């Protein structure tokens, strides 16, 4: 079928079309990234409504300021960063009491991984697992939670947190080791 278009070039063509006001291209961009961005926003906000609002805001801004998209060389990274910033802005604006973004991402969200084992985990084990995750060092915990939400690949986590993919892998490995040790100690 001819040459396979790489995602990157495809994205760039999409962006040029959006800059020219092509609504179909914008819709395509929306469909490609909405799910992932929504899960990212939920990670920060723990509320479906707020997450939807934040992601919609980001897309709305992109469409309204499409002429300024010229300078963006990596739309994916731009979208992640925008959603992250918008979520943090949202938290500050709504002044949600005592909610550090990292405590919001509860283990319940992980149960939808189509993983039969995770649904078998009873409440007690889930709470224990939550405690184990909470005991991880901050950066490691952030990486692990993004990883568990499973909508983000390691490369995407690296982009979002501005660390290398090797570091992401290391954090995930550490998390598994520490959680395992924690659970063994408790049982």
Backbone torsions as a table, in degrees:
resi	resn	phi	psi	omega
1	UNK	NA	30.1	-179.5
2	UNK	77.1	-162.2	-174.4
3	UNK	-75.0	143.2	175.9
4	UNK	-83.6	127.1	-179.9
5	UNK	-76.5	128.9	175.9
6	UNK	-75.8	153.3	-179.3
7	UNK	-53.6	-40.9	-174.4
8	UNK	-60.6	-52.6	-179.4
9	UNK	-62.9	-39.9	179.2
10	UNK	-58.8	-45.7	178.6
11	UNK	-60.0	-43.2	-178.0
12	UNK	-64.0	-41.3	176.9
13	UNK	-62.4	-41.5	179.8
14	UNK	-58.7	-46.5	-178.5
15	UNK	-62.2	-45.2	179.0
16	UNK	-57.8	-41.7	179.6
17	UNK	-65.2	-39.2	179.8
18	UNK	-65.8	-42.8	178.8
19	UNK	-55.6	-36.0	179.8
20	UNK	-81.5	5.5	174.8
21	UNK	86.3	20.9	-179.8
22	UNK	-79.2	108.3	-175.9
23	UNK	-69.6	-31.2	178.2
24	UNK	-62.2	-43.7	179.8
25	UNK	-63.0	-40.2	179.9
26	UNK	-63.6	-43.6	179.0
27	UNK	-59.5	-39.4	-179.8
28	UNK	-65.5	-44.3	177.8
29	UNK	-59.9	-45.2	179.0
30	UNK	-56.8	-49.9	-178.3
31	UNK	-64.9	-35.2	-178.1
32	UNK	-67.3	-35.8	-170.3
33	UNK	-114.2	-10.8	-172.2
34	UNK	-55.2	-51.5	-175.9
35	UNK	-55.6	-50.4	-177.6
36	UNK	-62.9	-41.2	-178.1
37	UNK	-69.6	-36.1	177.5
38	UNK	-61.5	-44.9	179.6
39	UNK	-66.7	-33.9	176.4
40	UNK	-65.0	-44.2	-179.2
41	UNK	-65.5	-38.3	178.0
42	UNK	-63.1	-35.6	177.9
43	UNK	-57.3	-39.7	-179.8
44	UNK	-84.9	-31.8	-167.1
45	UNK	-110.9	-18.9	179.3
46	UNK	54.7	16.8	176.3
47	UNK	-133.2	129.1	-177.7
48	UNK	-60.7	-43.2	-176.4
49	UNK	-61.9	-49.2	-179.3
50	UNK	-62.1	-40.6	-178.6
51	UNK	-63.1	-44.3	178.6
52	UNK	-61.2	-42.3	-178.9
53	UNK	-61.4	-46.6	-178.0
54	UNK	-62.2	-46.9	-178.4
55	UNK	-64.9	-40.8	177.3
56	UNK	-61.6	-42.5	177.2
57	UNK	-55.6	-46.1	-177.5
58	UNK	-62.2	-46.0	179.8
59	UNK	-66.4	-37.7	179.4
60	UNK	-60.3	-46.2	179.5
61	UNK	-62.5	-42.5	-179.9
62	UNK	-60.3	-44.0	-179.3
63	UNK	-66.0	-42.3	-177.7
64	UNK	-70.0	-26.5	-178.4
65	UNK	-114.9	32.4	-171.7
66	UNK	-59.5	-26.9	179.9
67	UNK	-62.3	-24.5	-176.7
68	UNK	-87.3	3.9	-176.7
69	UNK	-75.7	-10.5	-178.1
70	UNK	-48.9	-43.6	-171.5
71	UNK	-74.6	-6.5	-172.5
72	UNK	-88.3	120.4	-178.6
73	UNK	-95.8	-18.3	178.0
74	UNK	-134.8	96.3	-173.4
75	UNK	-63.8	-35.3	-178.3
76	UNK	-61.1	-50.7	-179.8
77	UNK	-62.6	-38.1	178.6
78	UNK	-62.3	-43.5	179.8
79	UNK	-64.5	-45.6	179.2
80	UNK	-58.8	-47.7	-177.3
81	UNK	-63.5	-41.6	179.4
82	UNK	-61.3	-44.5	-179.0
83	UNK	-66.3	-40.6	178.2
84	UNK	-61.2	-50.3	-179.2
85	UNK	-62.2	-43.3	-179.7
86	UNK	-63.4	-38.1	179.1
87	UNK	-65.3	-44.6	-179.0
88	UNK	-66.0	-37.7	177.2
89	UNK	-62.5	-42.3	-179.7
90	UNK	-61.4	-43.2	179.1
91	UNK	-62.2	-45.6	-179.8
92	UNK	-63.9	-41.8	-175.3
93	UNK	-67.4	-45.4	-176.0
94	UNK	-83.1	-5.7	173.6
95	UNK	49.6	48.9	178.9
96	UNK	-64.0	124.2	-176.1
97	UNK	-67.0	143.6	175.3
98	UNK	39.2	43.2	174.7
99	UNK	-122.5	95.5	174.2
100	UNK	-70.7	134.8	-176.3
101	UNK	-50.1	-29.7	-172.6
102	UNK	-76.2	-20.4	179.5
103	UNK	-87.7	-9.1	-172.9
104	UNK	-75.9	-27.1	-170.0
105	UNK	-84.8	87.4	-174.0
106	UNK	-79.3	156.2	-174.6
107	UNK	-59.6	-23.3	-179.2
108	UNK	-55.8	-36.8	-177.9
109	UNK	-63.7	-23.3	-175.3
110	UNK	-76.3	-22.1	-174.3
111	UNK	-66.2	-11.2	-178.3
112	UNK	-92.8	23.2	-178.9
113	UNK	-77.4	17.0	-175.1
114	UNK	51.7	32.2	-178.0
115	UNK	-112.2	107.9	-174.6
116	UNK	-55.4	-34.4	-177.9
117	UNK	-62.3	-39.4	-174.7
118	UNK	-65.8	-28.6	178.6
119	UNK	-76.9	-20.5	179.2
120	UNK	-78.2	-22.1	178.8
121	UNK	-58.1	120.9	178.7
122	UNK	-79.8	171.9	-174.6
123	UNK	-51.6	-45.3	-176.3
124	UNK	-59.6	-47.0	-179.5
125	UNK	-65.2	-36.4	180.0
126	UNK	-63.4	-43.6	179.6
127	UNK	-63.3	-39.9	178.8
128	UNK	-63.0	-44.4	179.4
129	UNK	-62.3	-40.9	177.0
130	UNK	-58.5	-44.8	178.8
131	UNK	-61.9	-42.2	-179.9
132	UNK	-61.3	-43.7	179.3
133	UNK	-64.5	-40.2	179.6
134	UNK	-64.3	-23.5	-178.1
135	UNK	-81.4	-6.3	-179.9
136	UNK	-72.6	153.5	173.4
137	UNK	-59.0	150.6	-169.0
138	UNK	-52.0	-53.7	-175.3
139	UNK	-64.1	-41.4	-179.5
140	UNK	-61.6	-41.7	-179.1
141	UNK	-65.3	-42.3	-179.7
142	UNK	-61.6	-46.4	179.1
143	UNK	-61.2	-46.3	-175.4
144	UNK	-63.7	-39.7	-179.7
145	UNK	-67.9	-41.2	177.0
146	UNK	-62.3	-39.1	-179.7
147	UNK	-65.9	-41.6	-179.1
148	UNK	-66.6	-31.9	-179.2
149	UNK	-67.4	-15.0	163.2
150	UNK	64.8	-1.7	176.2
151	UNK	-87.0	-16.3	-178.3
152	UNK	-106.5	129.6	175.7
153	UNK	-80.4	162.9	-178.5
154	UNK	-56.2	-39.0	-179.3
155	UNK	-62.8	-39.3	-178.5
156	UNK	-69.2	-37.1	177.2
157	UNK	-64.2	-42.2	179.8
158	UNK	-59.2	-45.9	178.6
159	UNK	-60.2	-47.6	-175.6
160	UNK	-63.1	-45.7	-174.8
161	UNK	-91.5	2.7	-180.0
162	UNK	53.5	49.1	172.2
163	UNK	-130.5	168.8	-177.3
164	UNK	-78.9	161.0	-179.9
165	UNK	-65.3	-34.4	176.8
166	UNK	-58.3	-43.2	179.9
167	UNK	-63.6	-41.4	178.2
168	UNK	-59.5	-47.3	179.3
169	UNK	-59.6	-42.1	-180.0
170	UNK	-62.6	-44.2	179.2
171	UNK	-60.6	-41.9	-178.1
172	UNK	-66.0	-42.8	178.5
173	UNK	-61.7	-45.5	178.8
174	UNK	-59.7	-44.8	-178.8
175	UNK	-57.8	-48.8	180.0
176	UNK	-58.8	-46.2	-179.4
177	UNK	-59.3	-48.9	-175.2
178	UNK	-68.2	-39.3	-179.6
179	UNK	-65.5	-42.4	178.3
180	UNK	-59.5	-46.9	180.0
181	UNK	-61.8	-41.8	-179.1
182	UNK	-62.1	-46.3	-178.1
183	UNK	-67.6	-37.1	179.7
184	UNK	-64.2	-42.2	-179.2
185	UNK	-62.8	-41.2	-175.3
186	UNK	-74.1	-34.3	-177.9
187	UNK	-81.8	NA	NA
